[in-house]
Amino acid sequence: MDEGRKRVLAIVAGILVARHLKTTDDLFDSRSSPRTESLVAAAVQWADRIMRKIDGVFGK
């Protein structure tokens, strides 16, 4: 996977995760929690699915 694609996946995943964080404390808390880890993992999976769908429509 090239660096540009990794950046796009990170941005999409970040947007998906940010929608579920309730407060700014959630956003800037450096401690890991099972909820946060689960949200990040799910967001990365969805971002990857979105990118594959875009590739399928517009070609890679």
TIKOL-222292 format. One record per atom (N, C-alpha, C, O, CB): y, z, x negated; residue in three letters; atom name. Coordinates in nm, 2 decimals, m for minus. Glycine has a CB too. Layout:
N
@north = Y up = Z east = X torvo = ALA marlo = CA
...
***
This chain:
60
@north = m0.12 up = 0.00 east = m0.09 torvo = MET marlo = N
@north = 0.00 up = 0.00 east = 0.00 torvo = MET marlo = CA
@north = 0.12 up = 0.00 east = m0.09 torvo = MET marlo = C
@north = 0.13 up = 0.08 east = m0.18 torvo = MET marlo = O
@north = 0.00 up = 0.12 east = 0.10 torvo = MET marlo = CB
@north = 0.22 up = m0.09 east = m0.06 torvo = ASP marlo = N
@north = 0.34 up = m0.10 east = m0.15 torvo = ASP marlo = CA
@north = 0.44 up = 0.01 east = m0.11 torvo = ASP marlo = C
@north = 0.43 up = 0.07 east = 0.00 torvo = ASP marlo = O
@north = 0.40 up = m0.24 east = m0.13 torvo = ASP marlo = CB
@north = 0.53 up = 0.04 east = m0.20 torvo = GLU marlo = N
@north = 0.63 up = 0.14 east = m0.18 torvo = GLU marlo = CA
@north = 0.72 up = 0.13 east = m0.06 torvo = GLU marlo = C
@north = 0.75 up = 0.22 east = 0.01 torvo = GLU marlo = O
@north = 0.71 up = 0.15 east = m0.31 torvo = GLU marlo = CB
@north = 0.76 up = 0.00 east = m0.03 torvo = GLY marlo = N
@north = 0.84 up = m0.02 east = 0.09 torvo = GLY marlo = CA
@north = 0.77 up = 0.02 east = 0.21 torvo = GLY marlo = C
@north = 0.83 up = 0.08 east = 0.30 torvo = GLY marlo = O
@north = 0.88 up = m0.17 east = 0.09 torvo = GLY marlo = CB
@north = 0.64 up = m0.02 east = 0.22 torvo = ARG marlo = N
@north = 0.56 up = 0.02 east = 0.34 torvo = ARG marlo = CA
@north = 0.55 up = 0.17 east = 0.35 torvo = ARG marlo = C
@north = 0.55 up = 0.22 east = 0.46 torvo = ARG marlo = O
@north = 0.43 up = m0.05 east = 0.34 torvo = ARG marlo = CB
@north = 0.53 up = 0.24 east = 0.24 torvo = LYS marlo = N
@north = 0.52 up = 0.38 east = 0.24 torvo = LYS marlo = CA
@north = 0.65 up = 0.44 east = 0.29 torvo = LYS marlo = C
@north = 0.64 up = 0.54 east = 0.37 torvo = LYS marlo = O
@north = 0.49 up = 0.44 east = 0.10 torvo = LYS marlo = CB
@north = 0.76 up = 0.39 east = 0.25 torvo = ARG marlo = N
@north = 0.89 up = 0.44 east = 0.30 torvo = ARG marlo = CA
@north = 0.91 up = 0.43 east = 0.45 torvo = ARG marlo = C
@north = 0.95 up = 0.52 east = 0.52 torvo = ARG marlo = O
@north = 1.00 up = 0.37 east = 0.22 torvo = ARG marlo = CB
@north = 0.87 up = 0.31 east = 0.50 torvo = VAL marlo = N
@north = 0.88 up = 0.28 east = 0.64 torvo = VAL marlo = CA
@north = 0.79 up = 0.38 east = 0.72 torvo = VAL marlo = C
@north = 0.83 up = 0.44 east = 0.82 torvo = VAL marlo = O
@north = 0.84 up = 0.14 east = 0.68 torvo = VAL marlo = CB
@north = 0.67 up = 0.40 east = 0.67 torvo = LEU marlo = N
@north = 0.58 up = 0.49 east = 0.74 torvo = LEU marlo = CA
@north = 0.63 up = 0.63 east = 0.74 torvo = LEU marlo = C
@north = 0.62 up = 0.71 east = 0.84 torvo = LEU marlo = O
@north = 0.44 up = 0.49 east = 0.67 torvo = LEU marlo = CB
@north = 0.69 up = 0.67 east = 0.63 torvo = ALA marlo = N
@north = 0.75 up = 0.81 east = 0.62 torvo = ALA marlo = CA
@north = 0.87 up = 0.82 east = 0.71 torvo = ALA marlo = C
@north = 0.88 up = 0.93 east = 0.78 torvo = ALA marlo = O
@north = 0.80 up = 0.83 east = 0.47 torvo = ALA marlo = CB
@north = 0.95 up = 0.72 east = 0.73 torvo = ILE marlo = N
@north = 1.06 up = 0.73 east = 0.82 torvo = ILE marlo = CA
@north = 1.01 up = 0.74 east = 0.97 torvo = ILE marlo = C
@north = 1.06 up = 0.82 east = 1.04 torvo = ILE marlo = O
@north = 1.15 up = 0.61 east = 0.80 torvo = ILE marlo = CB
@north = 0.92 up = 0.65 east = 1.00 torvo = VAL marlo = N
@north = 0.87 up = 0.66 east = 1.14 torvo = VAL marlo = CA
@north = 0.80 up = 0.79 east = 1.17 torvo = VAL marlo = C
@north = 0.82 up = 0.85 east = 1.27 torvo = VAL marlo = O
@north = 0.77 up = 0.54 east = 1.16 torvo = VAL marlo = CB
@north = 0.72 up = 0.84 east = 1.07 torvo = ALA marlo = N
@north = 0.65 up = 0.97 east = 1.09 torvo = ALA marlo = CA
@north = 0.75 up = 1.08 east = 1.10 torvo = ALA marlo = C
@north = 0.74 up = 1.17 east = 1.18 torvo = ALA marlo = O
@north = 0.55 up = 0.99 east = 0.98 torvo = ALA marlo = CB
@north = 0.86 up = 1.07 east = 1.02 torvo = GLY marlo = N
@north = 0.96 up = 1.18 east = 1.03 torvo = GLY marlo = CA
@north = 1.03 up = 1.18 east = 1.16 torvo = GLY marlo = C
@north = 1.06 up = 1.29 east = 1.22 torvo = GLY marlo = O
@north = 1.06 up = 1.15 east = 0.92 torvo = GLY marlo = CB
@north = 1.06 up = 1.06 east = 1.22 torvo = ILE marlo = N
@north = 1.12 up = 1.06 east = 1.35 torvo = ILE marlo = CA
@north = 1.03 up = 1.12 east = 1.46 torvo = ILE marlo = C
@north = 1.07 up = 1.19 east = 1.54 torvo = ILE marlo = O
@north = 1.15 up = 0.91 east = 1.39 torvo = ILE marlo = CB
@north = 0.90 up = 1.08 east = 1.45 torvo = LEU marlo = N
@north = 0.80 up = 1.13 east = 1.55 torvo = LEU marlo = CA
@north = 0.79 up = 1.28 east = 1.54 torvo = LEU marlo = C
@north = 0.78 up = 1.35 east = 1.64 torvo = LEU marlo = O
@north = 0.67 up = 1.07 east = 1.52 torvo = LEU marlo = CB
@north = 0.79 up = 1.34 east = 1.42 torvo = VAL marlo = N
@north = 0.78 up = 1.48 east = 1.40 torvo = VAL marlo = CA
@north = 0.90 up = 1.55 east = 1.45 torvo = VAL marlo = C
@north = 0.90 up = 1.65 east = 1.52 torvo = VAL marlo = O
@north = 0.75 up = 1.52 east = 1.25 torvo = VAL marlo = CB
@north = 1.02 up = 1.50 east = 1.41 torvo = ALA marlo = N
@north = 1.15 up = 1.56 east = 1.44 torvo = ALA marlo = CA
@north = 1.16 up = 1.58 east = 1.59 torvo = ALA marlo = C
@north = 1.23 up = 1.67 east = 1.64 torvo = ALA marlo = O
@north = 1.26 up = 1.48 east = 1.39 torvo = ALA marlo = CB
@north = 1.11 up = 1.49 east = 1.67 torvo = ARG marlo = N
@north = 1.12 up = 1.50 east = 1.82 torvo = ARG marlo = CA
@north = 1.05 up = 1.62 east = 1.87 torvo = ARG marlo = C
@north = 1.09 up = 1.67 east = 1.98 torvo = ARG marlo = O
@north = 1.06 up = 1.37 east = 1.88 torvo = ARG marlo = CB
@north = 0.95 up = 1.68 east = 1.80 torvo = HIS marlo = N
@north = 0.87 up = 1.79 east = 1.85 torvo = HIS marlo = CA
@north = 0.92 up = 1.92 east = 1.79 torvo = HIS marlo = C
@north = 0.87 up = 2.03 east = 1.83 torvo = HIS marlo = O
@north = 0.73 up = 1.77 east = 1.82 torvo = HIS marlo = CB
@north = 1.01 up = 1.92 east = 1.69 torvo = LEU marlo = N
@north = 1.06 up = 2.05 east = 1.64 torvo = LEU marlo = CA
@north = 1.17 up = 2.10 east = 1.73 torvo = LEU marlo = C
@north = 1.26 up = 2.02 east = 1.76 torvo = LEU marlo = O
@north = 1.10 up = 2.03 east = 1.49 torvo = LEU marlo = CB
@north = 1.16 up = 2.22 east = 1.76 torvo = LYS marlo = N
@north = 1.25 up = 2.27 east = 1.87 torvo = LYS marlo = CA
@north = 1.39 up = 2.32 east = 1.81 torvo = LYS marlo = C
@north = 1.49 up = 2.30 east = 1.88 torvo = LYS marlo = O
@north = 1.18 up = 2.39 east = 1.93 torvo = LYS marlo = CB
@north = 1.39 up = 2.37 east = 1.69 torvo = THR marlo = N
@north = 1.51 up = 2.43 east = 1.64 torvo = THR marlo = CA
@north = 1.54 up = 2.37 east = 1.50 torvo = THR marlo = C
@north = 1.45 up = 2.32 east = 1.44 torvo = THR marlo = O
@north = 1.51 up = 2.58 east = 1.64 torvo = THR marlo = CB
@north = 1.66 up = 2.39 east = 1.45 torvo = THR marlo = N
@north = 1.69 up = 2.35 east = 1.31 torvo = THR marlo = CA
@north = 1.61 up = 2.44 east = 1.21 torvo = THR marlo = C
@north = 1.58 up = 2.39 east = 1.10 torvo = THR marlo = O
@north = 1.84 up = 2.36 east = 1.28 torvo = THR marlo = CB
@north = 1.57 up = 2.56 east = 1.25 torvo = ASP marlo = N
@north = 1.49 up = 2.65 east = 1.16 torvo = ASP marlo = CA
@north = 1.35 up = 2.58 east = 1.14 torvo = ASP marlo = C
@north = 1.30 up = 2.59 east = 1.03 torvo = ASP marlo = O
@north = 1.47 up = 2.79 east = 1.22 torvo = ASP marlo = CB
@north = 1.30 up = 2.52 east = 1.25 torvo = ASP marlo = N
@north = 1.17 up = 2.45 east = 1.24 torvo = ASP marlo = CA
@north = 1.19 up = 2.33 east = 1.14 torvo = ASP marlo = C
@north = 1.09 up = 2.31 east = 1.06 torvo = ASP marlo = O
@north = 1.13 up = 2.40 east = 1.37 torvo = ASP marlo = CB
@north = 1.30 up = 2.27 east = 1.14 torvo = LEU marlo = N
@north = 1.32 up = 2.15 east = 1.06 torvo = LEU marlo = CA
@north = 1.33 up = 2.19 east = 0.91 torvo = LEU marlo = C
@north = 1.28 up = 2.11 east = 0.82 torvo = LEU marlo = O
@north = 1.44 up = 2.08 east = 1.10 torvo = LEU marlo = CB
@north = 1.39 up = 2.30 east = 0.88 torvo = PHE marlo = N
@north = 1.42 up = 2.34 east = 0.74 torvo = PHE marlo = CA
@north = 1.33 up = 2.45 east = 0.69 torvo = PHE marlo = C
@north = 1.36 up = 2.49 east = 0.57 torvo = PHE marlo = O
@north = 1.56 up = 2.38 east = 0.73 torvo = PHE marlo = CB
@north = 1.24 up = 2.49 east = 0.76 torvo = ASP marlo = N
@north = 1.15 up = 2.60 east = 0.72 torvo = ASP marlo = CA
@north = 1.05 up = 2.54 east = 0.62 torvo = ASP marlo = C
@north = 0.98 up = 2.44 east = 0.64 torvo = ASP marlo = O
@north = 1.07 up = 2.66 east = 0.84 torvo = ASP marlo = CB
@north = 1.05 up = 2.60 east = 0.50 torvo = SER marlo = N
@north = 0.96 up = 2.54 east = 0.39 torvo = SER marlo = CA
@north = 0.82 up = 2.60 east = 0.40 torvo = SER marlo = C
@north = 0.73 up = 2.55 east = 0.33 torvo = SER marlo = O
@north = 1.02 up = 2.58 east = 0.25 torvo = SER marlo = CB
@north = 0.79 up = 2.70 east = 0.48 torvo = ARG marlo = N
@north = 0.66 up = 2.75 east = 0.50 torvo = ARG marlo = CA
@north = 0.58 up = 2.66 east = 0.58 torvo = ARG marlo = C
@north = 0.63 up = 2.60 east = 0.68 torvo = ARG marlo = O
@north = 0.66 up = 2.90 east = 0.56 torvo = ARG marlo = CB
@north = 0.45 up = 2.65 east = 0.55 torvo = SER marlo = N
@north = 0.36 up = 2.56 east = 0.63 torvo = SER marlo = CA
@north = 0.30 up = 2.64 east = 0.74 torvo = SER marlo = C
@north = 0.27 up = 2.76 east = 0.72 torvo = SER marlo = O
@north = 0.25 up = 2.50 east = 0.53 torvo = SER marlo = CB
@north = 0.28 up = 2.58 east = 0.85 torvo = SER marlo = N
@north = 0.21 up = 2.64 east = 0.96 torvo = SER marlo = CA
@north = 0.11 up = 2.54 east = 1.02 torvo = SER marlo = C
@north = 0.13 up = 2.42 east = 1.00 torvo = SER marlo = O
@north = 0.31 up = 2.69 east = 1.08 torvo = SER marlo = CB
@north = 0.01 up = 2.59 east = 1.08 torvo = PRO marlo = N
@north = m0.09 up = 2.50 east = 1.14 torvo = PRO marlo = CA
@north = m0.03 up = 2.40 east = 1.24 torvo = PRO marlo = C
@north = m0.07 up = 2.28 east = 1.24 torvo = PRO marlo = O
@north = m0.20 up = 2.57 east = 1.21 torvo = PRO marlo = CB
@north = 0.07 up = 2.44 east = 1.32 torvo = ARG marlo = N
@north = 0.14 up = 2.36 east = 1.41 torvo = ARG marlo = CA
@north = 0.21 up = 2.24 east = 1.34 torvo = ARG marlo = C
@north = 0.20 up = 2.13 east = 1.38 torvo = ARG marlo = O
@north = 0.23 up = 2.44 east = 1.50 torvo = ARG marlo = CB
@north = 0.29 up = 2.28 east = 1.24 torvo = THR marlo = N
@north = 0.36 up = 2.18 east = 1.16 torvo = THR marlo = CA
@north = 0.27 up = 2.08 east = 1.09 torvo = THR marlo = C
@north = 0.29 up = 1.96 east = 1.10 torvo = THR marlo = O
@north = 0.45 up = 2.24 east = 1.06 torvo = THR marlo = CB
@north = 0.17 up = 2.13 east = 1.03 torvo = GLU marlo = N
@north = 0.07 up = 2.04 east = 0.96 torvo = GLU marlo = CA
@north = 0.00 up = 1.95 east = 1.06 torvo = GLU marlo = C
@north = m0.02 up = 1.83 east = 1.03 torvo = GLU marlo = O
@north = m0.04 up = 2.13 east = 0.89 torvo = GLU marlo = CB
@north = m0.03 up = 2.00 east = 1.18 torvo = SER marlo = N
@north = m0.09 up = 1.91 east = 1.28 torvo = SER marlo = CA
@north = 0.00 up = 1.81 east = 1.33 torvo = SER marlo = C
@north = m0.03 up = 1.69 east = 1.35 torvo = SER marlo = O
@north = m0.14 up = 2.00 east = 1.40 torvo = SER marlo = CB
@north = 0.13 up = 1.84 east = 1.35 torvo = LEU marlo = N
@north = 0.23 up = 1.75 east = 1.39 torvo = LEU marlo = CA
@north = 0.25 up = 1.64 east = 1.29 torvo = LEU marlo = C
@north = 0.26 up = 1.52 east = 1.32 torvo = LEU marlo = O
@north = 0.37 up = 1.82 east = 1.42 torvo = LEU marlo = CB
@north = 0.26 up = 1.68 east = 1.16 torvo = VAL marlo = N
@north = 0.28 up = 1.58 east = 1.06 torvo = VAL marlo = CA
@north = 0.16 up = 1.48 east = 1.05 torvo = VAL marlo = C
@north = 0.18 up = 1.36 east = 1.04 torvo = VAL marlo = O
@north = 0.30 up = 1.65 east = 0.92 torvo = VAL marlo = CB
@north = 0.04 up = 1.54 east = 1.05 torvo = ALA marlo = N
@north = m0.08 up = 1.45 east = 1.04 torvo = ALA marlo = CA
@north = m0.09 up = 1.35 east = 1.16 torvo = ALA marlo = C
@north = m0.12 up = 1.24 east = 1.14 torvo = ALA marlo = O
@north = m0.21 up = 1.54 east = 1.04 torvo = ALA marlo = CB
@north = m0.06 up = 1.40 east = 1.28 torvo = ALA marlo = N
@north = m0.06 up = 1.31 east = 1.40 torvo = ALA marlo = CA
@north = 0.05 up = 1.21 east = 1.39 torvo = ALA marlo = C
@north = 0.03 up = 1.09 east = 1.42 torvo = ALA marlo = O
@north = m0.04 up = 1.40 east = 1.53 torvo = ALA marlo = CB
@north = 0.17 up = 1.25 east = 1.34 torvo = ALA marlo = N
@north = 0.28 up = 1.15 east = 1.32 torvo = ALA marlo = CA
@north = 0.25 up = 1.04 east = 1.22 torvo = ALA marlo = C
@north = 0.28 up = 0.93 east = 1.25 torvo = ALA marlo = O
@north = 0.41 up = 1.22 east = 1.28 torvo = ALA marlo = CB
@north = 0.18 up = 1.08 east = 1.11 torvo = VAL marlo = N
@north = 0.14 up = 0.98 east = 1.01 torvo = VAL marlo = CA
@north = 0.04 up = 0.88 east = 1.07 torvo = VAL marlo = C
@north = 0.05 up = 0.76 east = 1.05 torvo = VAL marlo = O
@north = 0.09 up = 1.05 east = 0.89 torvo = VAL marlo = CB
@north = m0.05 up = 0.93 east = 1.15 torvo = GLN marlo = N
@north = m0.15 up = 0.84 east = 1.21 torvo = GLN marlo = CA
@north = m0.08 up = 0.75 east = 1.31 torvo = GLN marlo = C
@north = m0.11 up = 0.63 east = 1.31 torvo = GLN marlo = O
@north = m0.26 up = 0.93 east = 1.29 torvo = GLN marlo = CB
@north = 0.01 up = 0.80 east = 1.39 torvo = TRP marlo = N
@north = 0.08 up = 0.71 east = 1.49 torvo = TRP marlo = CA
@north = 0.17 up = 0.61 east = 1.42 torvo = TRP marlo = C
@north = 0.17 up = 0.50 east = 1.46 torvo = TRP marlo = O
@north = 0.16 up = 0.80 east = 1.58 torvo = TRP marlo = CB
@north = 0.23 up = 0.65 east = 1.31 torvo = ALA marlo = N
@north = 0.32 up = 0.56 east = 1.24 torvo = ALA marlo = CA
@north = 0.23 up = 0.45 east = 1.18 torvo = ALA marlo = C
@north = 0.28 up = 0.33 east = 1.18 torvo = ALA marlo = O
@north = 0.39 up = 0.64 east = 1.12 torvo = ALA marlo = CB
@north = 0.12 up = 0.48 east = 1.13 torvo = ASP marlo = N
@north = 0.03 up = 0.38 east = 1.08 torvo = ASP marlo = CA
@north = m0.02 up = 0.28 east = 1.19 torvo = ASP marlo = C
@north = m0.02 up = 0.16 east = 1.17 torvo = ASP marlo = O
@north = m0.10 up = 0.44 east = 1.01 torvo = ASP marlo = CB
@north = m0.05 up = 0.34 east = 1.30 torvo = ARG marlo = N
@north = m0.09 up = 0.25 east = 1.42 torvo = ARG marlo = CA
@north = 0.02 up = 0.16 east = 1.46 torvo = ARG marlo = C
@north = 0.00 up = 0.04 east = 1.49 torvo = ARG marlo = O
@north = m0.13 up = 0.34 east = 1.53 torvo = ARG marlo = CB
@north = 0.14 up = 0.21 east = 1.46 torvo = ILE marlo = N
@north = 0.26 up = 0.13 east = 1.50 torvo = ILE marlo = CA
@north = 0.28 up = 0.02 east = 1.40 torvo = ILE marlo = C
@north = 0.30 up = m0.09 east = 1.44 torvo = ILE marlo = O
@north = 0.39 up = 0.22 east = 1.50 torvo = ILE marlo = CB
@north = 0.27 up = 0.05 east = 1.27 torvo = MET marlo = N
@north = 0.29 up = m0.05 east = 1.17 torvo = MET marlo = CA
@north = 0.18 up = m0.16 east = 1.18 torvo = MET marlo = C
@north = 0.21 up = m0.28 east = 1.16 torvo = MET marlo = O
@north = 0.29 up = 0.01 east = 1.03 torvo = MET marlo = CB
@north = 0.05 up = m0.12 east = 1.20 torvo = ARG marlo = N
@north = m0.05 up = m0.22 east = 1.22 torvo = ARG marlo = CA
@north = m0.03 up = m0.31 east = 1.34 torvo = ARG marlo = C
@north = m0.06 up = m0.43 east = 1.34 torvo = ARG marlo = O
@north = m0.19 up = m0.15 east = 1.23 torvo = ARG marlo = CB
@north = 0.02 up = m0.25 east = 1.45 torvo = LYS marlo = N
@north = 0.05 up = m0.33 east = 1.57 torvo = LYS marlo = CA
@north = 0.16 up = m0.43 east = 1.54 torvo = LYS marlo = C
@north = 0.15 up = m0.54 east = 1.58 torvo = LYS marlo = O
@north = 0.10 up = m0.23 east = 1.68 torvo = LYS marlo = CB
@north = 0.27 up = m0.39 east = 1.46 torvo = ILE marlo = N
@north = 0.37 up = m0.48 east = 1.43 torvo = ILE marlo = CA
@north = 0.32 up = m0.59 east = 1.34 torvo = ILE marlo = C
@north = 0.36 up = m0.70 east = 1.35 torvo = ILE marlo = O
@north = 0.49 up = m0.40 east = 1.35 torvo = ILE marlo = CB
@north = 0.23 up = m0.55 east = 1.24 torvo = ASP marlo = N
@north = 0.17 up = m0.65 east = 1.16 torvo = ASP marlo = CA
@north = 0.09 up = m0.75 east = 1.24 torvo = ASP marlo = C
@north = 0.09 up = m0.87 east = 1.21 torvo = ASP marlo = O
@north = 0.08 up = m0.59 east = 1.05 torvo = ASP marlo = CB
@north = 0.02 up = m0.71 east = 1.34 torvo = GLY marlo = N
@north = m0.06 up = m0.79 east = 1.42 torvo = GLY marlo = CA
@north = 0.03 up = m0.89 east = 1.50 torvo = GLY marlo = C
@north = m0.01 up = m1.01 east = 1.53 torvo = GLY marlo = O
@north = m0.14 up = m0.71 east = 1.52 torvo = GLY marlo = CB
@north = 0.14 up = m0.85 east = 1.54 torvo = VAL marlo = N
@north = 0.23 up = m0.93 east = 1.62 torvo = VAL marlo = CA
@north = 0.31 up = m1.03 east = 1.53 torvo = VAL marlo = C
@north = 0.32 up = m1.15 east = 1.56 torvo = VAL marlo = O
@north = 0.33 up = m0.85 east = 1.70 torvo = VAL marlo = CB
@north = 0.36 up = m0.98 east = 1.42 torvo = PHE marlo = N
@north = 0.45 up = m1.06 east = 1.34 torvo = PHE marlo = CA
@north = 0.39 up = m1.11 east = 1.21 torvo = PHE marlo = C
@north = 0.45 up = m1.18 east = 1.13 torvo = PHE marlo = O
@north = 0.58 up = m0.98 east = 1.30 torvo = PHE marlo = CB
@north = 0.27 up = m1.07 east = 1.18 torvo = GLY marlo = N
@north = 0.20 up = m1.11 east = 1.06 torvo = GLY marlo = CA
@north = 0.25 up = m1.02 east = 0.95 torvo = GLY marlo = C
@north = 0.35 up = m0.96 east = 0.95 torvo = GLY marlo = O
@north = 0.23 up = m1.26 east = 1.03 torvo = GLY marlo = CB
@north = 0.17 up = m1.02 east = 0.84 torvo = LYS marlo = N
@north = 0.20 up = m0.93 east = 0.73 torvo = LYS marlo = CA
@north = 0.27 up = m1.00 east = 0.62 torvo = LYS marlo = C
@north = 0.30 up = m0.95 east = 0.52 torvo = LYS marlo = O
@north = 0.08 up = m0.87 east = 0.68 torvo = LYS marlo = CB
***
